[in-house]
Amino acid sequence: MSRILDIRDLTVHFRTTKGTVVAVDRLSMHIDDGETVALVGESGCGKSTTAMSVLRLIPDPPGRIVGGNILFKGTNLLSLGEDEIRAVRGRRIAMIFQDPMMALNPVYTIGDQIAEGLCLHLKMPKAKAIERAVELLAMVGIPEPGKRVREYPHNLSGGMRQRAMIAMALACDPKLLIADEPTTAVDVTVQAQILSLLRDLQARLGMAMLLITHDLGVVAEVAERVIVMYAGRKVEEGPAEEVFRAPAHPYTEGLLASARLASENERFLKEIPGTVPSPFDMPPGCNFEPRCPKAFGKCREHAPALERTGSGREVACFAATENRP
């Protein structure tokens, strides 16, 4: 398969009154044509910042991409002018945002919001674009699409708003879909429907997908490969099935343990001890060291580099790569 997205050493800083925060620290990752890659980790680890960087939506100030390259089909998106990157957004790379109520404009109908991208990128006449909007709403499973196309976001349920966002993202047949926590704002029943819809649409349209989530259940349902981030850094990567079966990094182990009961006799979920370090006071060595049950002296002094441990597997952990218990 050919590579559709190639992120190399991406570094993103945010300037604050307290100092500079390193939101993403030298992240490298890739996505192949038609592949689904999940980016997982706790809130604040840099997942959404990575997604916003791909579309050049980091607000400056206070944020700034200070290093690295983002290659989309061989073109460095960071070198494009404003008009050029606008032609990419929504047309070749589309994004589903976390909260559809915040992402959708409350004063425009659903049809008008879907039609806008069609008119802008495909130069489609407005009447034809509205017709296409009805077809897209039907494709994502919204009942009575001819009626819904004339309604406003507040007239729709949370699940329908999320489906409308998906319709809007897919309107111009993008080659890469970025789904940022696509099931967070809906209940469990609707979550399953949204995941099934995304799988079906991806298979039908042949697009690649970057799934950003903290929900490992979602990853198990959808992703082929998983990248784990902690405090701005990538700490593990590998095929989803292998990472779930045999996590290499202690943080990944903790995430999996906290997402399920350790045994039938335990009533409570396990948790990762401690808290994520302050971005203004990061540990001198491994960012996870203060919370890690396997940390030893070297971890407190040096930040581990990513090392390949097998086919498609990478881990940044001295305990894992030096075979310590």
C-alpha positions in Angstrom: 0.0 0.0 0.0 1.1 3.5 -0.7 1.6 6.0 2.2 -1.0 8.7 2.4 0.2 10.6 5.5 3.7 10.7 6.9 4.4 12.8 10.0 8.0 13.2 10.8 9.3 14.7 14.1 6.3 16.9 14.6 6.8 19.3 17.5 4.1 21.8 18.7 4.6 24.4 21.4 2.0 26.6 23.2 3.1 29.8 24.8 1.4 30.7 28.1 1.9 33.2 30.8 3.7 30.5 32.9 6.0 29.5 30.1 6.1 27.3 27.0 4.2 24.0 26.9 5.5 21.2 24.6 2.2 19.7 23.5 3.6 17.3 20.9 7.3 16.3 21.2 9.0 14.9 18.0 6.1 12.7 17.0 6.6 10.5 13.9 3.8 8.3 12.5 2.3 7.3 9.2 -0.9 6.1 7.6 -1.2 4.0 4.5 -4.0 4.1 1.9 -7.2 2.6 3.3 -5.7 2.0 6.7 -7.2 2.8 10.1 -4.8 4.0 12.7 -5.8 4.9 16.3 -4.1 7.5 18.3 -4.8 6.9 22.0 -3.9 8.3 25.4 -5.3 10.3 28.3 -6.7 13.8 27.8 -4.0 16.3 27.2 -1.5 13.9 25.8 -1.4 15.7 22.4 -3.8 13.6 20.3 -6.1 16.4 19.2 -3.2 18.8 18.8 -1.7 16.3 16.3 -4.9 16.2 14.4 -5.2 20.0 14.3 -1.6 20.2 13.1 -2.3 18.0 10.1 -5.0 20.5 9.0 -2.9 23.5 10.0 -5.6 24.6 12.5 -3.3 25.3 15.5 -4.2 28.8 16.6 -1.1 31.1 16.4 -0.8 32.6 19.0 -0.6 30.8 21.4 0.3 27.6 19.5 3.0 27.0 16.9 4.4 24.1 15.0 8.1 24.6 15.6 9.5 21.5 14.0 9.0 18.5 11.7 7.2 17.8 8.5 3.6 16.6 7.6 3.6 14.9 4.2 0.3 14.2 2.5 0.8 12.1 -0.6 4.3 13.4 -0.7 3.4 17.1 -0.3 4.6 18.9 2.8 1.4 20.5 4.2 3.5 22.9 6.4 5.0 24.5 3.3 1.7 25.3 1.7 0.3 28.9 1.5 -3.1 29.7 3.1 -5.1 29.3 -0.1 -3.4 26.0 -0.8 -4.1 24.5 2.6 -7.7 25.7 2.4 -8.0 23.6 -0.8 -6.9 20.6 1.1 -9.2 21.0 4.1 -12.5 19.3 3.6 -11.6 18.3 0.0 -8.7 15.8 0.5 -8.5 15.6 4.3 -11.7 15.9 6.3 -12.3 15.9 10.1 -15.1 14.9 12.4 -14.8 17.0 15.5 -15.5 15.9 19.1 -18.6 17.9 19.8 -21.0 18.3 16.8 -23.1 20.9 18.7 -20.0 23.1 18.9 -18.7 22.3 15.4 -22.0 22.9 13.6 -23.2 26.5 13.0 -26.5 27.0 14.9 -27.8 29.7 12.5 -27.5 27.7 9.3 -29.5 24.6 8.2 -27.8 21.2 8.1 -28.2 21.2 4.3 -26.6 24.6 3.9 -23.6 23.5 6.0 -23.1 20.4 3.9 -23.6 22.2 0.6 -21.0 24.9 1.5 -18.1 22.5 1.0 -19.6 21.1 -2.2 -20.0 24.6 -3.7 -16.5 25.7 -2.5 -14.4 22.7 -3.5 -16.4 21.1 -6.4 -18.0 24.3 -7.7 -21.4 22.6 -7.5 -24.5 24.8 -8.0 -26.4 25.4 -4.8 -29.5 23.5 -5.8 -27.4 20.5 -6.9 -25.4 20.7 -3.7 -28.6 20.6 -1.6 -29.7 17.5 -3.5 -26.4 15.9 -2.8 -26.7 16.8 0.9 -30.0 14.9 1.0 -28.2 11.9 -0.5 -25.4 12.1 2.0 -27.8 12.3 5.0 -29.5 9.2 3.6 -26.1 7.5 3.2 -25.2 8.0 6.9 -28.6 6.7 8.0 -30.5 9.8 9.0 -34.3 9.2 8.6 -36.3 11.6 6.4 -33.2 13.2 4.9 -35.4 15.5 2.7 -36.9 17.0 5.9 -33.7 17.0 8.0 -31.7 18.9 5.3 -33.9 22.0 6.1 -33.5 21.8 9.9 -31.0 23.4 12.2 -28.6 21.6 14.5 -30.7 22.1 17.6 -33.6 20.2 15.9 -31.5 17.0 15.7 -30.6 14.5 18.4 -27.0 14.0 19.5 -26.7 10.9 17.3 -28.2 12.6 14.3 -25.9 15.6 14.7 -22.9 13.3 14.8 -24.1 11.6 11.6 -24.6 15.0 10.0 -21.0 15.8 10.8 -19.9 12.6 9.2 -22.0 13.4 6.1 -20.4 16.9 6.0 -16.9 15.4 6.3 -17.5 12.8 3.5 -19.2 15.3 1.1 -16.2 15.9 -1.1 -14.9 12.3 -1.0 -11.7 12.9 1.0 -8.8 10.4 0.9 -8.1 10.8 4.7 -10.7 11.1 7.4 -9.6 12.3 10.9 -12.2 11.3 13.5 -11.5 13.1 16.8 -13.4 11.3 19.6 -16.3 10.6 17.2 -18.4 8.7 19.9 -17.7 10.9 23.0 -20.9 13.0 22.8 -23.4 10.1 22.2 -24.7 7.3 24.3 -23.5 3.7 24.2 -26.2 2.5 21.8 -25.4 5.3 19.3 -21.7 4.7 19.7 -22.0 1.2 18.2 -24.1 2.6 15.4 -21.5 5.3 14.6 -18.6 2.9 14.7 -20.4 0.5 12.4 -21.2 3.4 10.0 -17.6 4.5 9.9 -16.4 1.0 9.1 -19.0 0.6 6.3 -18.3 4.0 4.8 -14.5 3.5 4.9 -14.8 0.1 3.1 -17.2 1.6 0.6 -15.2 4.7 -0.1 -11.7 3.3 0.3 -10.4 6.2 2.5 -7.8 6.1 5.2 -8.8 7.0 8.8 -7.0 8.5 11.8 -9.1 7.7 14.8 -8.3 9.8 17.9 -9.8 8.4 21.1 -9.2 7.5 24.8 -11.7 4.6 24.5 -9.8 1.4 24.0 -13.1 -0.4 23.2 -13.4 1.8 20.2 -9.9 1.0 19.1 -10.5 -2.7 19.3 -13.6 -2.4 17.1 -12.1 -0.3 14.4 -8.3 0.1 14.2 -5.7 -2.0 12.5 -2.7 -0.2 14.1 -2.5 1.7 17.4 -0.2 4.5 18.5 -0.1 5.3 22.3 0.9 8.8 23.4 1.8 10.0 26.9 2.5 13.6 27.8 3.2 14.7 24.2 5.4 11.7 23.3 4.7 8.5 21.4 5.5 5.6 23.8 4.3 2.6 21.8 3.1 1.6 18.4 2.0 -1.7 16.8 -0.7 -3.7 15.2 -3.8 -3.3 17.4 -4.3 -7.0 18.0 -0.7 -7.4 19.2 -0.7 -4.4 21.4 -3.9 -5.5 23.1 -2.5 -9.1 23.5 1.0 -8.1 24.7 1.5 -4.4 25.6 5.2 -3.5 25.8 5.0 -0.2 27.6 3.9 0.0 31.3 1.6 2.9 30.4 -0.2 0.8 27.7 -0.5 -2.0 30.3 -2.1 0.5 32.7 -4.5 1.7 30.1 -5.7 -1.8 29.3 -5.9 -2.8 32.9 -8.0 0.3 33.8 -10.4 -0.5 31.0 -11.4 -3.9 32.2 -11.8 -5.9 35.4 -8.7 -7.7 36.3 -10.7 -10.8 37.3 -14.2 -12.0 38.0 -13.6 -11.6 41.7 -12.7 -7.9 41.5 -15.4 -5.4 41.6 -13.4 -2.3 40.9 -11.4 -1.2 38.0 -7.6 -0.8 38.3 -6.2 2.7 37.9 -2.8 4.1 37.0 -1.4 5.6 40.2 -0.4 9.3 40.4 -1.3 11.9 37.8 0.1 13.2 34.5 3.1 15.5 35.2 2.6 19.3 34.9 3.7 20.5 31.4 5.7 23.1 33.3 7.6 20.6 35.4 8.3 17.5 33.4 10.5 14.8 34.8 14.2 14.9 33.6 14.0 11.4 32.3 11.0 9.3 31.1 7.8 11.3 31.4 6.0 8.2 32.8 8.7 7.4 35.4 6.9 8.9 38.5 3.9 6.6 37.8 5.7 3.6 36.5 5.8 0.4 38.6 8.8 -0.9 36.5 11.0 2.3 36.7 14.6 2.1 37.8 17.5 4.5 38.1 18.1 5.0 34.3 14.5 6.0 33.8 14.9 9.0 36.2 17.9 10.3 34.3 17.3 9.7 30.6 14.3 9.8 28.2 14.1 6.5 26.3 14.1 6.6 22.6 11.7 4.6 20.5 13.2 1.2 19.6 11.8 -1.4 17.2 11.0 -4.6 19.1 9.4 -6.6 16.2 7.6 -6.3 12.9 5.6 -3.1 13.2 6.3 -2.8 17.0 8.0 0.2 18.6 8.3 1.1 22.3 10.1 3.8 24.3 10.8 2.1 27.6 14.1 0.9 29.1 12.3 -1.8 31.1 10.8 -3.3 27.9 13.9 -3.1 25.7 16.4 -4.2 28.4 14.1 -7.1 29.4 13.7 -5.9 33.0 10.7 -7.2 35.0 
